[in-house]
């Protein structure tokens, strides 16, 4: 399921984006409510009958994104109208939203969406890494002029350049994976002390985390936004690594250099002679949006008392957009690298020396490190 045409469909594969849609987000709120009813029943805080009533209400609830969105205006978040409708549908409301606050449902829903999107993105990154590994291996000994500060410098190899691209992608991808795995459940109640479910609250919390496959600590992060901000910044690093590669491909595809060319370049509406590195250009365009999104996420660390006033609300779209733009950048990078034409003859013509130093050995060491 895509969210919009340019950001999603035009970038290629939309598996990541489907996990970030409004429908996926609101569905994850419902998933949280079901898992919470189960955890509360497992600890004995509510009866099995109350949990069954909650699930019956969930089963009968037909999610309509526009209806929920319109009803969200009054309270400022979508959990409020969803929970109100579930309580109306349940024979007994005791099993619905047990001891929870809106932020518990929304934060956990965001975590579930990001974890799923992250798994799909990891598959795309694996494919990019495979293409970069092939480039580095194939061109281990291919000499090319190095360029620093926009000018020709000394010879190096295209293999070590591609290996450097690979190392950055792999490092940022691993960091993103680590932050995603560390994402915790959110369940702490109105002011973060689980007062409504005492003395079962912490046990419910930990069972809920286990049932959803999420980390159980930090125990309360209502105003400690580091878990989501860390993931967002890690995604921005992936986008930055992709943008670096795209920028190099664009520069090396320039008519005056012509050392690289995309397998299926883009055309022009007015200049038929053009063979634009369109995929790399699109990658750059998507990735270029992530620094601003990262700045917004960093700003959300400023939370007042026990609930962010606007800062928390700013995260819901920003973190999903960060992942979507990163995925779109990776999509287009993959398209740019797939079948990338390396014009070794042109590279050789521009050489002003033949000493490539330890480039080949460095390439081997990078490839060895990445494979571990």
GUGUPA-885143 format. One line per 10 residues: number of its first residue (from 1); for each residue x, y, z of N, C-alpha, C, CB. Coordinates in steps of 0.05 Angstrom, whole numbers, plus 5000, padded with zeros to 4 digits. Glycine has a CB too. Example, Ala and Ser with C-alpha at 12.3 -4.5 7.8 and 13.67 -1.06 7.14 Angstrom:
BEGIN
1) 5264 4886 5156 5246 4910 5156 5264 4934 5156 5226 4911 5181; 5257 4955 5142 5273 4979 5143 5258 5001 5157 5282 4988 5114
***
This chain:
BEGIN
1) 5017 4976 5000 5000 5000 5000 5018 5025 5000 4981 5000 5025; 5014 5042 4980 5031 5066 4979 5016 5090 4992 5037 5073 4949; 5031 5111 4999 5020 5134 5012 5015 5157 4992 5038 5143 5035; 5034 5160 4974 5030 5180 4953 5047 5173 4929 5038 5208 4963; 5042 5186 4906 5054 5177 4881 5084 5182 4879 5040 5191 4858; 5093 5206 4884 5121 5212 4880 5138 5199 4901 5126 5242 4880; 5132 5203 4926 5149 5193 4947 5151 5162 4947 5140 5202 4974; 5129 5149 4939 5128 5120 4941 5130 5107 4913 5103 5112 4955; 5109 5108 4898 5106 5093 4873 5129 5100 4854 5079 5098 4860; 5135 5125 4851 5156 5133 4832 5184 5124 4839 5155 5163 4828
11) 5187 5116 4865 5213 5108 4873 5218 5078 4868 5217 5113 4903; 5197 5063 4862 5201 5035 4857 5186 5017 4876 5230 5027 4857; 5200 4999 4889 5188 4980 4908 5174 4995 4931 5209 4961 4919; 5150 4987 4939 5135 5002 4960 5130 4984 4984 5109 5012 4949; 5145 4963 4987 5141 4945 5010 5146 4960 5037 5160 4921 5009; 5167 4976 5037 5172 4992 5062 5150 5011 5067 5199 5007 5059; 5142 5025 5046 5122 5047 5049 5095 5036 5059 5119 5061 5023; 5088 5012 5051 5063 5001 5060 5060 4999 5090 5059 4975 5048; 5083 4995 5104 5083 4992 5133 5081 5020 5147 5107 4977 5142; 5082 5041 5131 5083 5068 5142 5058 5084 5136 5107 5082 5131
21) 5039 5072 5123 5015 5086 5115 4998 5093 5140 4999 5070 5095; 4979 5111 5136 4960 5117 5158 4944 5092 5166 4941 5139 5150; 4937 5076 5146 4922 5052 5152 4939 5032 5169 4913 5038 5126; 4964 5029 5162 4982 5012 5178 4985 5022 5206 5009 5009 5164; 4988 5048 5209 4992 5061 5235 4968 5057 5253 4998 5091 5231; 4944 5062 5242 4920 5059 5258 4914 5030 5264 4896 5072 5244; 4921 5012 5245 4917 4984 5250 4935 4974 5273 4923 4968 5224; 4959 4986 5274 4977 4978 5296 4967 4987 5323 5005 4990 5291; 4952 5009 5324 4939 5017 5349 4919 4996 5358 4924 5045 5346; 4904 4985 5339 4885 4964 5345 4900 4939 5355 4868 4957 5321
31) 4923 4933 5342 4939 4910 5350 4949 4913 5379 4963 4907 5331; 4957 4937 5385 4966 4943 5413 4943 4937 5433 4975 4972 5416; 4919 4946 5426 4896 4942 5444 4890 4913 5448 4871 4957 5433; 4892 4897 5427 4887 4868 5430 4908 4855 5447 4886 4855 5403; 4934 4862 5442 4955 4850 5458 4954 4859 5487 4983 4857 5446; 4945 4883 5492 4943 4893 5519 4921 4878 5534 4937 4923 5520; 4899 4873 5522 4878 4857 5535 4888 4829 5542 4853 4855 5516; 4903 4817 5524 4914 4790 5530 4933 4791 5554 4928 4779 5505; 4951 4811 5553 4971 4813 5575 4958 4818 5602 4991 4835 5569; 4937 4835 5602 4923 4840 5627 4908 4816 5637 4903 4863 5623
41) 4898 4799 5619 4884 4775 5627 4904 4754 5637 4868 4764 5604; 4927 4753 5624 4948 4733 5632 4958 4738 5660 4971 4734 5612; 4959 4763 5668 4968 4769 5695 4946 4768 5716 4981 4797 5695; 4921 4765 5708 4899 4764 5726 4888 4791 5733 4907 4750 5751; 4897 4812 5720 4886 4838 5726 4858 4842 5716 4904 4860 5714; 4851 4829 5693 4824 4828 5684 4816 4799 5679 4820 4845 5657; 4790 4794 5677 4781 4767 5673 4784 4758 5644 4751 4764 5682; 4785 4732 5639 4786 4723 5611 4761 4733 5595 4787 4693 5610; 4739 4735 5608 4714 4744 5595 4718 4773 5585 4690 4742 5614; 4730 4790 5602 4735 4818 5594 4753 4819 5570 4747 4833 5618
51) 4774 4802 5569 4792 4801 5546 4777 4792 5521 4816 4783 5552; 4759 4772 5524 4744 4763 5501 4725 4785 5491 4728 4738 5509; 4714 4800 5509 4697 4823 5501 4713 4843 5485 4684 4836 5525; 4737 4848 5494 4755 4867 5480 4761 4858 5452 4781 4872 5495; 4767 4832 5449 4773 4821 5423 4748 4820 5405 4785 4793 5425; 4725 4816 5417 4701 4817 5401 4696 4845 5390 4676 4808 5418; 4702 4865 5406 4699 4893 5397 4719 4899 5375 4703 4912 5421; 4744 4889 5378 4764 4893 5357 4757 4879 5331 4792 4883 5367; 4746 4855 5334 4738 4840 5310 4716 4853 5294 4730 4812 5317; 4698 4867 5308 4676 4880 5295 4682 4908 5286 4652 4881 5314
61) 4705 4918 5293 4713 4946 5286 4723 4947 5258 4734 4957 5306; 4710 4963 5241 4719 4966 5214 4734 4993 5212 4695 4965 5194; 4760 4991 5207 4777 5015 5207 4771 5032 5182 4806 5008 5209; 4764 5057 5186 4761 5076 5165 4779 5100 5172 4730 5085 5162; 4800 5103 5157 4820 5123 5163 4809 5151 5164 4843 5122 5143; 4793 5158 5145 4782 5185 5144 4763 5191 5168 4766 5190 5118; 4747 5171 5175 4729 5174 5198 4745 5178 5224 4711 5150 5201; 4766 5162 5228 4783 5165 5251 4797 5192 5251 4803 5142 5253; 4807 5200 5228 4822 5225 5226 4804 5249 5233 4833 5229 5197; 4779 5248 5223 4761 5270 5230 4754 5271 5259 4735 5267 5213
71) 4750 5247 5271 4744 5245 5299 4767 5252 5317 4733 5218 5306; 4791 5251 5306 4816 5256 5322 4819 5285 5329 4840 5246 5307; 4806 5303 5314 4811 5331 5318 4804 5340 5346 4795 5347 5297; 4783 5330 5357 4774 5339 5383 4794 5335 5405 4748 5326 5391; 4806 5311 5405 4825 5304 5427 4854 5307 5419 4820 5277 5436; 4859 5311 5393 4886 5315 5384 4902 5289 5378 4901 5330 5404; 4889 5266 5380 4903 5241 5372 4883 5220 5364 4922 5231 5395; 4891 5200 5348 4872 5180 5339 4864 5159 5359 4883 5167 5315; 4879 5155 5380 4872 5134 5399 4846 5140 5413 4894 5132 5420; 4840 5165 5418 4816 5172 5434 4790 5162 5420 4815 5202 5438
81) 4786 5169 5394 4761 5159 5382 4761 5129 5377 4757 5173 5356; 4784 5117 5373 4785 5088 5369 4777 5074 5395 4814 5079 5361; 4788 5082 5417 4782 5070 5443 4753 5074 5451 4801 5081 5465; 4743 5098 5445 4715 5104 5452 4696 5085 5436 4708 5133 5445; 4703 5080 5411 4686 5062 5395 4689 5033 5404 4694 5064 5365; 4713 5025 5412 4717 4998 5422 4701 4993 5448 4746 4992 5426; 4701 5013 5465 4687 5010 5490 4657 5008 5486 4693 5033 5509; 4647 5022 5466 4619 5021 5459 4611 4993 5449 4611 5042 5439; 4630 4981 5434 4624 4955 5422 4628 4932 5441 4642 4951 5398; 4644 4936 5461 4650 4914 5480 4626 4911 5500 4676 4920 5496
91) 4620 4885 5506 4599 4880 5526 4607 4892 5552 4594 4850 5528; 4632 4889 5559 4643 4901 5583 4668 4917 5575 4650 4880 5605; 4670 4942 5582 4693 4958 5574 4718 4953 5590 4686 4987 5575; 4717 4935 5610 4739 4931 5628 4764 4920 5614 4731 4911 5650; 4761 4907 5591 4784 4896 5577 4795 4914 5555 4777 4870 5565; 4784 4937 5552 4793 4956 5531 4811 4977 5542 4769 4968 5517; 4835 4980 5531 4853 5002 5538 4860 5001 5567 4841 5029 5530; 4866 4977 5577 4870 4972 5606 4893 4988 5617 4874 4942 5611; 4887 5008 5634 4908 5023 5647 4926 5039 5629 4924 5005 5663; 4918 5042 5604 4935 5055 5584 4927 5084 5581 4934 5040 5557
101) 4946 5099 5568 4940 5126 5559 4944 5127 5529 4959 5147 5573; 4934 5147 5516 4936 5149 5487 4964 5146 5476 4925 5175 5477; 4983 5157 5491 5011 5156 5482 5021 5127 5481 5029 5173 5499; 5012 5111 5500 5021 5083 5500 5013 5070 5474 5008 5068 5524; 4989 5074 5465 4980 5061 5440 4994 5072 5416 4950 5065 5437; 4997 5099 5415 5009 5111 5391 5039 5105 5389 5005 5141 5392; 5053 5107 5411 5082 5101 5410 5087 5072 5403 5095 5108 5437; 5072 5054 5415 5076 5026 5408 5068 5021 5379 5059 5008 5426; 5048 5034 5369 5040 5030 5341 5062 5040 5323 5014 5045 5335; 5074 5063 5329 5096 5073 5313 5119 5053 5313 5105 5100 5323
111) 5126 5042 5336 5147 5023 5338 5142 4998 5321 5151 5014 5368; 5117 4988 5322 5110 4965 5306 5113 4971 5276 5082 4955 5312; 5104 4994 5268 5106 5002 5239 5135 5004 5231 5092 5029 5235; 5152 5017 5248 5180 5020 5241 5195 4994 5240 5193 5039 5261; 5189 4976 5259 5203 4950 5259 5197 4935 5233 5194 4933 5283; 5171 4936 5224 5164 4922 5200 5175 4935 5175 5133 4920 5198; 5175 4961 5175 5187 4976 5152 5217 4971 5151 5181 5006 5155; 5229 4969 5175 5258 4964 5176 5266 4937 5165 5267 4966 5205; 5249 4917 5170 5255 4891 5159 5254 4891 5128 5236 4869 5169; 5235 4905 5117 5233 4907 5088 5256 4924 5077 5206 4920 5080
121) 5263 4945 5091 5286 4962 5082 5312 4946 5083 5288 4987 5099; 5315 4929 5102 5339 4913 5105 5343 4895 5080 5338 4896 5130; 5321 4885 5070 5323 4869 5046 5332 4885 5022 5296 4856 5039; 5323 4909 5019 5331 4927 4998 5361 4934 5001 5315 4953 4997; 5370 4939 5025 5398 4945 5030 5416 4922 5024 5402 4955 5059; 5407 4898 5030 5422 4874 5023 5428 4873 4993 5408 4848 5032; 5408 4880 4977 5411 4879 4948 5431 4901 4939 5384 4883 4934; 5429 4924 4951 5448 4946 4945 5477 4937 4952 5441 4972 4960; 5480 4925 4975 5506 4916 4984 5517 4895 4965 5505 4904 5012; 5500 4878 4954 5509 4857 4935 5519 4870 4910 5487 4838 4929
131) 5506 4891 4900 5514 4905 4876 5541 4919 4881 5493 4925 4867; 5544 4931 4904 5568 4946 4910 5592 4926 4913 5565 4962 4935; 5586 4903 4925 5607 4883 4928 5617 4874 4901 5596 4859 4945; 5598 4870 4883 5605 4861 4856 5622 4882 4842 5580 4855 4839; 5615 4908 4845 5631 4929 4833 5659 4930 4844 5617 4956 4837; 5661 4929 4871 5687 4930 4883 5705 4907 4876 5684 4931 4913; 5693 4883 4874 5708 4859 4867 5717 4860 4837 5691 4834 4872; 5699 4867 4820 5704 4868 4791 5726 4888 4785 5679 4874 4775; 5725 4911 4798 5743 4933 4792 5764 4937 4813 5727 4959 4788; 5772 4916 4826 5793 4917 4847 5818 4930 4836 5799 4889 4857
141) 5825 4925 4811 5850 4935 4800 5846 4955 4777 5867 4911 4789; 5821 4965 4775 5816 4984 4753 5825 5012 4761 5785 4984 4746; 5846 5023 4748 5855 5049 4756 5837 5071 4747 5883 5053 4745; 5836 5092 4763 5820 5116 4757 5832 5139 4771 5790 5112 4765; 5829 5163 4759 5840 5186 4773 5823 5193 4797 5840 5210 4754; 5836 5197 4820 5822 5206 4843 5818 5236 4841 5838 5200 4868; 5798 5246 4853 5792 5275 4852 5787 5286 4880 5767 5280 4833; 5800 5308 4886 5796 5321 4912 5791 5350 4907 5821 5316 4930; 5772 5361 4923 5765 5389 4920 5758 5397 4892 5787 5407 4931; 5745 5378 4878 5735 5383 4851 5756 5382 4829 5723 5410 4850
151) 5781 5374 4836 5803 5373 4816 5815 5345 4815 5824 5394 4823; 5828 5339 4793 5842 5314 4791 5865 5314 4812 5853 5309 4763; 5868 5291 4825 5889 5289 4846 5910 5268 4837 5876 5282 4873; 5908 5244 4849 5927 5223 4843 5911 5198 4836 5946 5217 4866; 5923 5179 4822 5909 5154 4814 5900 5138 4838 5926 5137 4796; 5878 5125 4836 5868 5105 4855 5855 5083 4839 5849 5117 4876; 5838 5067 4851 5823 5046 4835 5793 5051 4839 5832 5018 4843; 5778 5043 4819 5749 5044 4822 5740 5024 4843 5735 5040 4795; 5755 5003 4846 5748 4982 4866 5748 4994 4894 5767 4959 4864; 5768 5009 4901 5769 5020 4928 5748 5041 4932 5797 5032 4934
161) 5740 5056 4911 5718 5075 4912 5692 5060 4918 5716 5091 4886; 5687 5039 4903 5662 5024 4907 5662 5010 4935 5659 5003 4885; 5686 5001 4943 5687 4989 4970 5681 5009 4992 5715 4976 4974; 5690 5034 4988 5683 5055 5007 5654 5060 5008 5698 5080 5000; 5641 5060 4985 5612 5063 4984 5599 5041 5000 5602 5063 4954; 5608 5016 4995 5597 4993 5008 5600 4994 5038 5610 4967 4998; 5623 5003 5047 5628 5004 5076 5609 5023 5090 5658 5012 5081; 5604 5046 5077 5586 5066 5089 5557 5055 5090 5587 5092 5074; 5549 5042 5069 5522 5031 5068 5519 5009 5090 5515 5020 5041; 5539 4992 5091 5537 4970 5110 5538 4980 5139 5560 4950 5105
171) 5555 4998 5145 5557 5009 5172 5531 5022 5180 5580 5028 5174; 5520 5039 5163 5495 5053 5170 5472 5034 5172 5489 5075 5149; 5472 5013 5154 5450 4993 5155 5451 4978 5181 5452 4974 5131; 5474 4970 5190 5477 4955 5215 5468 4972 5239 5506 4946 5219; 5476 4998 5238 5468 5016 5260 5438 5019 5261 5481 5043 5257; 5426 5022 5237 5396 5024 5236 5383 4998 5247 5387 5029 5208; 5394 4975 5239 5383 4950 5249 5385 4948 5280 5397 4927 5237; 5407 4957 5291 5411 4956 5320 5390 4974 5334 5440 4964 5328; 5386 4998 5324 5367 5016 5337 5339 5006 5334 5369 5044 5325; 5332 4993 5312 5305 4982 5309 5301 4959 5328 5301 4972 5280
181) 5321 4942 5331 5318 4919 5350 5314 4929 5379 5342 4901 5348; 5325 4952 5385 5324 4963 5412 5298 4977 5418 5347 4981 5418; 5280 4981 5398 5256 4996 5402 5238 4982 5423 5240 4999 5376; 5229 4997 5443 5213 4985 5465 5183 4989 5462 5222 4997 5491; 5169 4973 5477 5140 4977 5480 5136 5002 5496 5126 4952 5493; 5113 5015 5493 5106 5037 5510 5080 5029 5525 5102 5064 5494; 5082 5028 5551 5058 5022 5568 5064 5032 5596 5050 4992 5567; 5054 5055 5603 5060 5066 5629 5037 5081 5642 5084 5084 5626; 5015 5084 5628 4992 5098 5640 4994 5128 5638 4989 5089 5668; 4974 5141 5650 4970 5169 5646 4994 5187 5652 4947 5178 5662
191) 5007 5182 5675 5030 5198 5682 5055 5182 5685 5025 5213 5708; 5055 5158 5673 5080 5142 5671 5086 5126 5696 5102 5160 5667; 5066 5121 5714 5072 5106 5738 5055 5081 5741 5068 5123 5762; 5040 5074 5719 5023 5050 5719 5004 5048 5743 5041 5025 5718; 4994 5071 5751 4978 5072 5775 4952 5056 5772 4971 5101 5782; 4940 5057 5748 4914 5043 5745 4916 5013 5745 4902 5052 5719; 4939 5002 5741 4942 4973 5741 4959 4962 5764 4954 4964 5714; 4965 4979 5783 4980 4970 5807 4964 4948 5821 4987 4994 5826; 4975 4926 5830 5004 4919 5830 5012 4902 5806 5010 4905 5856; 4996 4901 5785 5002 4883 5763 5016 4898 5740 4976 4871 5752
201) 5019 4924 5743 5027 4941 5720 5053 4933 5706 5029 4968 5729; 5074 4929 5722 5100 4923 5709 5099 4895 5696 5123 4924 5730; 5085 4876 5709 5083 4850 5697 5067 4851 5671 5069 4830 5717; 5045 4867 5670 5030 4871 5645 5048 4883 5624 5005 4889 5650; 5064 4903 5632 5082 4916 5614 5101 4896 5601 5098 4938 5628; 5114 4880 5617 5134 4861 5607 5121 4839 5590 5150 4849 5630; 5098 4830 5598 5084 4810 5581 5076 4822 5554 5059 4799 5596; 5067 4847 5555 5059 4861 5530 5083 4863 5512 5048 4889 5536; 5106 4870 5523 5131 4872 5507 5138 4846 5494 5154 4882 5524; 5136 4825 5510 5143 4798 5500 5123 4789 5478 5143 4778 5523
211) 5097 4794 5483 5077 4786 5463 5081 4800 5436 5049 4791 5474; 5089 4825 5437 5093 4841 5413 5121 4838 5401 5086 4870 5418; 5139 4824 5415 5166 4821 5406 5183 4846 5407 5166 4811 5377; 5177 4863 5428 5191 4888 5431 5208 4888 5456 5171 4912 5431; 5227 4907 5457 5243 4909 5482 5225 4919 5505 5267 4929 5477; 5233 4912 5529 5217 4919 5552 5229 4943 5568 5215 4896 5571; 5252 4952 5559 5264 4975 5572 5275 4994 5551 5287 4966 5592; 5273 5020 5556 5265 5033 5580 5236 5028 5587 5270 5063 5578; 5230 5027 5613 5203 5021 5623 5183 5042 5615 5204 5016 5653; 5191 5067 5618 5174 5090 5611 5191 5109 5594 5163 5104 5637
221) 5181 5116 5571 5195 5136 5554 5176 5156 5542 5211 5121 5531; 5155 5163 5557 5136 5183 5548 5150 5209 5540 5115 5188 5570; 5168 5218 5556 5182 5243 5550 5212 5238 5546 5178 5263 5572; 5220 5213 5544 5248 5206 5536 5246 5196 5507 5261 5185 5555; 5249 5214 5488 5243 5207 5461 5267 5196 5446 5234 5232 5446; 5288 5189 5461 5312 5178 5448 5308 5153 5432 5333 5172 5469; 5290 5134 5440 5287 5110 5423 5278 5116 5395 5266 5092 5436; 5258 5133 5391 5249 5140 5364 5269 5159 5350 5222 5153 5365; 5280 5178 5364 5298 5196 5352 5323 5181 5342 5307 5219 5371; 5333 5162 5358 5356 5146 5350 5351 5131 5324 5364 5127 5372
231) 5327 5120 5322 5321 5105 5297 5319 5124 5274 5294 5090 5301; 5307 5147 5278 5304 5167 5256 5331 5176 5246 5288 5190 5265; 5349 5182 5265 5376 5192 5257 5392 5169 5243 5391 5202 5282; 5388 5145 5252 5401 5122 5239 5391 5119 5210 5396 5096 5254; 5365 5123 5206 5354 5122 5179 5365 5145 5162 5323 5124 5179; 5369 5168 5174 5380 5191 5159 5409 5185 5150 5380 5216 5176; 5424 5170 5167 5451 5162 5159 5451 5143 5136 5465 5149 5183; 5432 5125 5135 5429 5107 5111 5424 5124 5087 5406 5086 5116; 5405 5143 5089 5399 5160 5066 5424 5176 5058 5376 5179 5073; 5439 5186 5078 5463 5201 5071 5484 5184 5057 5475 5212 5096
241) 5487 5159 5065 5506 5141 5051 5497 5136 5023 5508 5114 5066; 5471 5134 5019 5460 5130 4991 5465 5155 4975 5430 5123 4992; 5460 5178 4987 5464 5203 4972 5493 5208 4964 5454 5227 4989; 5511 5200 4980 5540 5202 4973 5546 5187 4948 5558 5192 4996; 5536 5162 4946 5541 5146 4923 5527 5158 4898 5531 5117 4927; 5502 5167 4902 5488 5179 4879 5502 5203 4869 5459 5186 4888; 5513 5220 4887 5527 5244 4879 5552 5237 4863 5535 5260 4903; 5567 5217 4871 5590 5209 4856 5583 5199 4828 5606 5187 4871; 5561 5183 4827 5552 5173 4801 5544 5196 4783 5529 5153 4804; 5530 5215 4793 5521 5238 4777 5545 5253 4767 5503 5257 4794
251) 5565 5259 4784 5588 5274 4776 5605 5258 4755 5606 5280 4800; 5608 5232 4759 5624 5216 4741 5609 5210 4715 5632 5190 4754; 5583 5216 4714 5567 5212 4689 5566 5237 4672 5539 5203 4696; 5577 5259 4682 5577 5284 4667 5590 5280 4640 5591 5306 4682; 5580 5293 4620 5589 5290 4592 5619 5293 4590 5575 5310 4574; 5630 5313 4605 5659 5319 4604 5676 5298 4618 5664 5346 4616; 5664 5281 4634 5679 5260 4648 5672 5233 4637 5673 5261 4679; 5647 5226 4637 5637 5202 4624 5651 5176 4632 5639 5205 4594; 5657 5173 4657 5670 5149 4667 5649 5128 4677 5689 5155 4690; 5625 5138 4683 5603 5120 4691 5578 5127 4676 5598 5122 4722
261) 5560 5108 4673 5534 5113 4661 5514 5093 4671 5536 5112 4630; 5491 5102 4677 5469 5083 4685 5461 5066 4662 5445 5099 4696; 5453 5042 4668 5445 5023 4647 5420 5033 4632 5439 4995 4659; 5402 5046 4646 5378 5056 4633 5375 5086 4641 5352 5040 4642; 5390 5103 4628 5389 5132 4635 5362 5144 4628 5411 5147 4622; 5357 5166 4640 5332 5181 4635 5336 5200 4612 5323 5196 4659; 5313 5207 4599 5314 5226 4577 5306 5254 4585 5296 5216 4555; 5301 5270 4566 5293 5298 4570 5269 5304 4553 5316 5317 4563; 5251 5321 4564 5227 5328 4549 5233 5347 4526 5207 5341 4567; 5257 5360 4526 5263 5379 4505 5290 5375 4491 5263 5407 4516
271) 5307 5357 4502 5334 5353 4491 5339 5323 4487 5356 5364 4510; 5334 5314 4462 5335 5285 4457 5363 5273 4460 5325 5280 4430; 5384 5290 4460 5411 5279 4463 5418 5271 4491 5431 5299 4452; 5402 5279 4511 5409 5275 4539 5406 5246 4547 5391 5293 4557; 5424 5237 4565 5423 5211 4577 5428 5215 4607 5444 5190 4565; 5408 5225 4621 5411 5233 4649 5414 5210 4668 5388 5251 4657; 5431 5212 4688 5432 5192 4709 5407 5195 4728 5458 5194 4726; 5384 5190 4716 5359 5197 4729 5355 5183 4756 5335 5190 4711; 5363 5158 4758 5359 5144 4783 5376 5155 4806 5365 5114 4780; 5401 5162 4799 5418 5175 4819 5408 5202 4827 5447 5177 4809
281) 5398 5217 4807 5386 5243 4813 5362 5241 4832 5378 5257 4787; 5345 5221 4827 5321 5217 4844 5330 5209 4872 5302 5196 4832; 5350 5191 4874 5361 5183 4900 5370 5208 4915 5385 5163 4896; 5385 5225 4902 5394 5249 4915 5370 5266 4925 5411 5266 4896; 5350 5268 4908 5326 5284 4915 5312 5273 4940 5308 5285 4892; 5308 5247 4941 5295 5235 4965 5313 5239 4990 5289 5205 4960; 5338 5232 4987 5356 5233 5010 5360 5261 5021 5383 5221 5003; 5358 5281 5003 5362 5309 5011 5341 5319 5030 5363 5326 4986; 5318 5305 5032 5297 5313 5050 5302 5304 5079 5270 5301 5041; 5320 5285 5083 5323 5273 5110 5336 5291 5130 5339 5248 5107
291) 5355 5309 5123 5366 5326 5144 5345 5343 5158 5388 5344 5132; 5326 5354 5142 5305 5371 5154 5287 5354 5172 5289 5384 5133; 5281 5330 5164 5265 5313 5181 5280 5305 5206 5257 5287 5165; 5306 5301 5204 5322 5294 5227 5322 5318 5247 5351 5287 5219; 5323 5342 5236 5323 5366 5254 5297 5367 5269 5327 5391 5237; 5275 5361 5256 5249 5361 5270 5249 5340 5292 5226 5355 5250; 5259 5316 5286 5260 5295 5307 5277 5304 5331 5271 5269 5295; 5300 5316 5325 5317 5326 5347 5302 5346 5364 5343 5337 5337; 5286 5362 5351 5271 5383 5366 5250 5370 5385 5257 5402 5347; 5241 5346 5378 5221 5333 5395 5232 5323 5422 5208 5310 5380
301) 5258 5323 5425 5270 5315 5450 5263 5335 5473 5301 5314 5448; 5254 5358 5465 5245 5378 5485 5216 5373 5492 5249 5407 5474; 5212 5358 5514 5185 5351 5523 5179 5364 5550 5182 5320 5524; 5154 5372 5553 5146 5385 5578 5133 5365 5597 5126 5409 5572; 5143 5365 5622 5131 5349 5644 5127 5320 5635 5105 5361 5653; 5103 5309 5638 5098 5281 5632 5086 5275 5604 5081 5269 5654; 5083 5296 5588 5072 5291 5561 5081 5314 5543 5041 5289 5561; 5092 5308 5520 5101 5328 5502 5077 5344 5491 5116 5316 5479; 5080 5370 5490 5058 5387 5480 5066 5397 5452 5053 5412 5500; 5057 5381 5433 5064 5387 5405 5090 5373 5396 5068 5417 5402
311) 5109 5371 5414 5134 5357 5407 5129 5327 5401 5155 5359 5429; 5113 5315 5418 5106 5287 5413 5089 5284 5387 5090 5275 5437; 5070 5301 5384 5052 5301 5361 5067 5304 5335 5030 5322 5363; 5090 5319 5336 5105 5324 5312 5119 5299 5302 5126 5346 5317; 5122 5279 5319 5137 5255 5311 5121 5237 5292 5144 5239 5336; 5095 5236 5295 5079 5214 5282 5084 5214 5252 5050 5218 5288; 5082 5236 5239 5087 5237 5211 5116 5239 5204 5072 5261 5199; 5131 5253 5220 5160 5258 5214 5175 5232 5213 5172 5277 5234; 5172 5215 5233 5188 5190 5234 5180 5171 5211 5184 5176 5260; 5154 5171 5204 5146 5154 5182 5156 5165 5155 5115 5151 5181
321) 5156 5191 5153 5166 5204 5128 5196 5199 5125 5159 5234 5128; 5210 5200 5148 5239 5195 5147 5244 5167 5136 5251 5197 5176; 5230 5148 5145 5234 5121 5135 5226 5118 5106 5218 5100 5152; 5204 5131 5098 5195 5129 5071 5214 5142 5052 5167 5143 5068; 5225 5166 5058 5244 5179 5040 5270 5163 5039 5249 5208 5050; 5278 5152 5061 5302 5135 5061 5298 5111 5043 5309 5126 5090; 5276 5098 5046 5270 5075 5029 5269 5083 4999 5243 5062 5037; 5257 5106 4993 5256 5115 4966 5284 5120 4955 5239 5140 4964; 5301 5132 4971 5329 5137 4963 5343 5111 4957 5344 5153 4984; 5339 5091 4975 5352 5065 4971 5342 5052 4946 5348 5047 4995
331) 5316 5054 4941 5304 5043 4916 5318 5054 4892 5274 5049 4915; 5321 5080 4890 5333 5093 4867 5362 5088 4865 5327 5123 4867; 5376 5085 4888 5404 5078 4887 5407 5050 4875 5417 5079 4915; 5390 5032 4883 5391 5005 4872 5388 5006 4841 5370 4987 4884; 5369 5021 4832 5364 5024 4803 5388 5036 4789 5339 5041 4798; 5401 5055 4802 5425 5067 4790 5448 5048 4788 5433 5092 4806; 5452 5032 4809 5475 5013 4810 5471 4988 4793 5480 5005 4839; 5446 4981 4789 5440 4956 4775 5448 4959 4745 5410 4948 4778; 5469 4945 4737 5479 4947 4710 5495 4972 4704 5455 4947 4692; 5505 4986 4725 5521 5010 4722 5544 5004 4702 5531 5021 4749
341) 5547 5022 4683 5568 5018 4663 5593 5033 4672 5558 5029 4635; 5614 5019 4674 5640 5030 4682 5657 5031 4658 5653 5013 4705; 5663 5055 4648 5678 5059 4624 5708 5059 4631 5670 5086 4610; 5719 5036 4632 5747 5033 4641 5767 5046 4621 5754 5004 4644; 5760 5046 4595 5778 5058 4575 5780 5088 4580 5768 5053 4547; 5757 5101 4586 5757 5129 4591 5772 5135 4617 5728 5140 4593; 5769 5118 4637 5784 5122 4662 5814 5121 4656 5777 5100 4682; 5822 5102 4639 5851 5098 4633 5862 5122 4618 5855 5073 4617; 5846 5134 4601 5856 5156 4585 5862 5181 4602 5835 5164 4564; 5850 5183 4625 5854 5207 4641 5875 5203 4662 5827 5214 4654
351) 5888 5180 4663 5908 5175 4683 5933 5192 4678 5916 5145 4684; 5944 5203 4700 5969 5218 4698 5991 5204 4714 5965 5246 4709; 5987 5178 4719 6007 5162 4733 5996 5134 4736 6014 5174 4760; 6012 5116 4747 6003 5088 4750 6006 5078 4778 6018 5070 4731; 6013 5094 4797 6016 5085 4824 5990 5088 4839 6039 5102 4838; 5976 5066 4843 5951 5066 4858 5954 5058 4887 5931 5047 4844; 5980 5057 4896 5985 5052 4924 5974 5026 4934 5975 5074 4940; 5961 5027 4957 5950 5003 4969 5920 5000 4963 5954 5003 4999; 5911 5012 4942 5882 5013 4936 5870 4985 4935 5876 5027 4911; 5884 4966 4921 5874 4939 4918 5873 4925 4945 5891 4924 4898
361) 5894 4928 4961 5894 4915 4987 5873 4927 5005 5922 4918 5000; 5869 4953 5004 5848 4966 5020 5821 4955 5012 5849 4996 5017; 5817 4952 4986 5791 4941 4977 5787 4913 4989 5791 4939 4946; 5807 4896 4988 5805 4870 5000 5798 4870 5029 5830 4854 4995; 5811 4888 5044 5806 4890 5073 5778 4900 5079 5826 4909 5086; 5768 4919 5063 5741 4929 5067 5721 4906 5061 5735 4953 5049; 5725 4892 5039 5707 4870 5032 5708 4848 5053 5714 4858 5005; 5731 4843 5064 5733 4823 5085 5718 4832 5110 5763 4817 5092; 5721 4858 5117 5708 4868 5141 5677 4868 5138 5718 4896 5147; 5668 4875 5115 5639 4877 5110 5627 4849 5111 5633 4890 5083
371) 5642 4829 5103 5631 4802 5102 5628 4789 5129 5648 4785 5084; 5641 4800 5149 5641 4789 5176 5615 4796 5191 5665 4798 5192
***
